[in-house]
Amino acid sequence: MSNIKQKQIKTLLVEDNQRDAYLLREKLVHAEEIKFNLTHVKRLDKAVKCLHQESFNIILLDLSLPDSRGLDTFLTLKKIVPNLPIVLLTGFKDEILALEAVRQGAQDYLVKEQVTTDILIRSINYAIERMHYLEKIYQIGERLQKINQQLERQVKNFTFQLEHQNQELKKLFLLATTDRVTGIANRYRLEDFLKQEWGNAIRNQISISIMMIDIDYFKAYNDTYGHLQGDRCLKEVAQAIKYSIKRSKDLVARYGGEEFIVILPDVNLAGAKKVAENIHSEITALKIPHAASAISDRLTISLGVASAIPTFNSETSTLIAAADRALYLAKSQGRDRIEIYRN
């Protein structure tokens, strides 16, 4: 991270909304210790022209442009610059589309209505770092393939080198799939895990449950205690959630901002509700002070739970959306509670 902060970051902002572009520019201009060289265009064709003429460190991309909308907007740029990190700018209604773009290779997405300077700069830094790690993984993978082709003749000579390279690959993979702030899995690990478990649930016709968790009034927490303490709080909550999950085959991941997601393979709705109750109790027991909360003097969480037995034509995004709707209901009903999604 320190290396990124010491150099200029050339940023291509592709955003047709003048007000949103102005607000993003202001956030980047006021960044401490980082100098952003910002190029702003309003259309996809202008962005393509810029990428052919200049090199950039990162792209901030709105998916809804005058000359292109939806996933094609992202895929067009990814085809031109496959190794350049792209962070998507979305509204609340486009989050499912943004998640699909992340599955297709976008480094991150930000909901414009929720972006702060700290979140924006952190996302940019992490996106560049993750792409750097992924490039290293790819390069090491290529080297390992060449080494494996020579092993038949040189097994004894290359055994130590192979072990060293494998250890390096494992370390880089762990870095690329772990959230830096909380120490739990990130969205890349989540997507891979959910894909595998979804397929297993289809083959065996078993339930899979998803839980969405949101820290109540976390923006107010950050404003009151500062972002450094906010990061400590995120880590403490994440580790408490992870501690509440007793089975090794379950996954806890950071979904973005102050949201977490829990994947429970082979767990039905009743079982998932019990897990949610354990998590809620565990966070309550932390007794983290939150003077700015509108509902308690301690930190609280809201939880949304959904469960399904997947079929061959079903999508993971549907179950995520169901858990998210249950979470929304929990928040609209006063927060600090668990809501279950029922068809």
N, C-alpha and C positions, 0 to 999 in steps of 0.2 A: 504493500500500500504506500509506503513512504516513497518508493521510486516514482509512482504515478504522480504524487503530489509535488514532486520536484520538477516536473516538466510541463510544458504547455500541452493542453488537450484540444486538438482540432475537432470541432463538433459540427456536424451537419444537422440542422433542425429543419424538418419537413413538416410544416404546419400551416394550414390555410387560414386559421382563425387568428386575426391580427392581435386580439386581446390576449389569447392564450400564449401566442408567440412572445408578446411583450412581457408577460408575467414570468415566462420561463427564462427569457433573457435577463430579466432583473435578478432572478434567483442565482443565475450563473455568474453574473457580474459581481455579486456580493459574496461570492465564495472566498473563504480564507485559504491562503497558501496554494491555491490552484488558479492558474490563468487559463481561461477558456477562449479559444479563438473560434468564434461562432459565425457560421454561414447559414443564413435563413432563406429557404425557398418555400413557395406556396403550392407547387405542383409536382407531381411525380416525374414528368418529363424534364423539369428543371433539375430535379435531384439526380436523375440519371446523367444528365449533361455534366453536372458538377463532379460526379464520381469518375467520369471519364477524363476530366481535366485535372483533378486534384486528388490528393490522398488525405484521408481523415482517420481519426482514432475511434470515432463512434458516430452512430446515427440515432437521433431522436425522431421517431416517426409516428405521425398521426395516420391511422388506418383509413380515415375518411377524407379524401382529397377531391378537388374538382374534377380531375381526370382519372381517378382510380379509387375504388372503394373495397373494403374488406380484405380478406386474406391475400388476394392477388397483389395488393399494394406492397405487402411485405415480401412476398415470394419474388416479385420482380427485382427488388433491390438485393435480396439474398443471392439471386442467381448471378448478379453482376459482381458483388463483393462478398463471396461466401465466407471469408475469414474476418470480416469486419463486424464487430458487435453492434446489434440493433436493439434499442430499448423502445418499446411501443408506448404511445400516449393514447389513452382511451377514456371514454366516459363510463359511467356505471353500467349502462346497458350493453356495452361491448366487451365485458370481462370474459365471457365464455369464448368469444371470438379471439380475444387476446391469448387465452390459455391454449387454444389450438395453434396459434402462431408460435407460442413458446415450444409446443411439441414439435413444430416444424423447424425450430432452430433460433428463434428470437431469444435474446439473453434475459430479458425481463419485460415487465409491463408496469406502467404507472397510471393510476386513475387520476386524471388531471384535477378533479375537484379536491383531491386529498394530498396533492404534492406539496411538500415543504422544501425549503432549500436543502436541509439536511438529508431528507429522503432522496431528492433528485441527485445530489452529488454522490451519495453513498451508492445509489443504483448504478450511476455511470462508472464509478471506480470498480465496483464488483463485476460489472459486465465486462470491462476491459480485462480485469484479472482472470475471470473465468475463461474468456476466450484464449488468453495466454496459456492457461493450464491445459485447456482442451487441445490447443495446437501442440503443446509439448507431449500430451498423451498420444496424439496422432503420430508425431515424429518418432516417439519411442516405440510405438506399435510397428511402424515401418522398419525400424532398426531390428526389433525382435523377430520380425518375419524373415529378414535376411539372415539373421543369426541362426534361426531354426533350419534354414535351407542348407546351412554349412555343418550342422551338428552331426550328420551321418559320418562325416570324415574327421570332424574335430571335436568330438564329444568331450574328451578329457581336457583339451585346451580351453574350451569355452564354458565349462560348467560354472566356474566362479563368476564370469562376466554375465551369464544368463541370470543367475540368482540376483546379482546386483541390479540388473535392469528390471527384473520383475518386482523387486522391492521398491524401486523408484516409481514404477508404474502404479503400484498399489497406493503409495503415498500421494501421488498426483491425483489419482482417481478419488481418494478420500477428500482431498482438498476441493476438488471440483464438485463434489456432491454433498458437502457439509456447509450449513449456514454459518458464516463467520461470527455473527453476534451471539447466537444461542448455543451453538455446538451440536444442534440436532440436524436432521436431514433437510436439504433444501428442495426446491421444486423439481430440479432435475432428477434427484433420487426418488421423489414422490411419483413422478410420471412413470418412471421405469418400474417401480415397485407395483403401482396400481395396475399397470398393463399386464404384468405377470400374474398377479393375484386375480384379476378380472378373468383372464383366460382359464385359470385353474377353477374358478367358481363356475364358469360355463361348462367346463368338461365334467365336473363332479356334481353340478346342480346343487351347490351349497350357497348359503347367504354370504354377503359381504356388507359390512356396515361402515359408514363414514360419519365422522364427527367434525363439525366446524366450530372453532372456539375463537372468541373475540374478547380482548381485554376491554372492559367498560371504561369509557372516557379516558382513553390512553393519551390522546392529544393534550387534554388538560393536565395529565400526569407529566408529560414532557415539558409543557409550558411552566409547570410549577417547580419541578425538580431538576430540569435540564436534561439534555439528550444523553449525556454520559450515564446519569442515573437511570434514564429510560432504558438504555441498553442493558444495564445490570438487571433491571426489573424484567425485561424480556427473557434474559438468560435464566433467571430464577424461576419464572413461570414455566418456561419450556422444560427445564429439568424436573420441575414438580410434575408436569404432565407425563413426562417420560417415566418418572418413578412410579406413577399410578398405573402404568401399563405393565401388567405382570408377564405377559407372554412375549417370548423373543420374536415370534413371527409377526407381531403387530408393528406398525410404523407410526412414529410421531414426526411431523415435518412442519417447518415454518412455511406458511402459505403466502405471506406477504404482509409487511407492516406489522400490526399487532395481532394478526390472525394466524391461527395454527390449525392443522388438520390431522386427524387420527384415522388410520385405516385399520379395520379389524376384520381380517379374513375369517371365514367360517364362524361368524357371530351374528345371531339374529337380532331383531329390534329390541327384544326384552334384555338380552345380554348387553347390547350396546348402551341401553339406558342405565344399567347398573355401573358400567364403566364410566359413563358421563357423571353419574352421582359421585363416584369415587374421586374423579378429577375435580369436580366442584368442591368437594369437602377438602381435598388436599390444598387447593388454592386458598380457600377460606382459612385454613390452619396456618398459612404463611403469615397472615396478619400484616401484610405490607401496607404501611400508611399511605393514604390517598386523600389528602385534604381537599383536593379540587373536585372529587367525585360528587355527582348530584344525588347519589343514592346511599352512600356509605362513607365512613371515615377510613375504610380499609379498601384495598384493591379487590375488585370482583370481576367475574367473567360471565359471559353469556355463551350458551352452547346450543347448537342445532344438530339433531341426529336423524339420519336416514339409513334405511336398509333395503336390500333387494336381493333376489336370486337372478343373476344376469342370464340373458338369452343371447343367442348368436347375433341377433340384429340390434342388441342394446349397446349403448355407449356409456363410458365412464362419466362423461360430462353431465349426463342426465342425473346420475346419483349425486354428484357434487352439487349440482344446481338445487336438488331437493334438500340436501343438508344446509345449503346456503339460505334457502327460503325459510327453513326452520329456525336458523340463526336470526334472520331478519325478524321473524315473529317474536323470538325471545327478547330481542332488543326493543321492539315496538311495544311489548307488553310490560316494560319496566326494567329490563336487564337483570343481571344476577340471577339467572334462571336457566332451566333446560326446557327446550321444546322439541317435540318429536314430529317428524314429517309423516303424515298419513295420507295415502291416496284418496 
